[in-house]
């Protein structure tokens, strides 16, 4: 079976924003305080399909927001 993103995602009710936003939030809960290049490298590991590449900035922004919320909750 050929991977056809984002069609496969939309068939199960996921938008690119929801998918990358949620994976970024999950990452922030596990690994707080990552910066620039590390966030980008992890994005590519989680979302390796070229169709997902356009969501890199959204993932990074979502990660930073979720990481800040997680850090504030601990403080």
C-alpha positions in Angstrom: 0.0 0.0 0.0 1.3 3.4 -1.0 1.4 6.2 1.6 -0.6 9.1 0.4 -0.4 11.9 3.0 -2.4 14.0 3.8 -5.3 12.0 2.2 -4.8 9.1 4.6 -4.9 11.4 7.6 -8.0 13.2 6.4 -9.8 9.8 5.8 -9.5 9.2 9.6 -10.5 12.7 10.5 -7.1 14.3 11.1 -6.0 17.6 9.7 -2.3 18.4 9.3 -2.7 21.1 12.0 -4.3 18.7 14.5 -1.8 15.9 13.8 1.3 18.0 14.1 -0.1 20.1 17.0 -0.9 17.0 19.0 2.4 15.3 18.4 4.2 18.5 19.4 2.2 18.7 22.6 3.0 15.1 23.4 6.6 15.7 22.8 6.5 18.8 25.1 5.1 16.7 27.9 7.9 14.2 27.5 10.8 16.5 26.6 10.5 20.1 27.8 12.9 22.8 26.8 14.1 21.6 23.4 15.3 24.4 21.1 15.4 25.2 17.3 17.4 22.5 15.6 16.4 19.7 18.0 12.7 20.5 17.5 13.2 20.3 13.7 15.2 17.1 13.8 12.5 15.4 16.0 9.8 16.7 13.6 11.4 14.9 10.7 11.7 11.7 12.8 8.0 11.8 13.7 6.7 13.1 10.4 9.2 11.7 7.7 6.8 12.0 4.7 7.6 14.9 2.4 4.0 15.9 2.4 4.3 16.7 6.1 7.3 19.1 5.6 5.1 22.1 5.2 3.9 21.7 8.8 7.4 22.1 10.4 6.8 25.7 11.6 3.4 24.8 13.0 4.9 21.8 14.9 7.7 24.0 16.3 5.2 26.7 17.4 2.9 24.2 18.9 5.8 22.5 20.7 7.0 25.9 22.2 3.5 26.8 23.4 2.9 23.4 25.0 6.4 23.3 26.5 5.8 26.8 28.1 2.4 25.6 29.5 4.0 22.4 30.9 6.8 24.4 32.5 4.3 26.9 34.0 2.2 24.1 35.5 5.3 22.7 37.3 6.4 26.1 38.6 
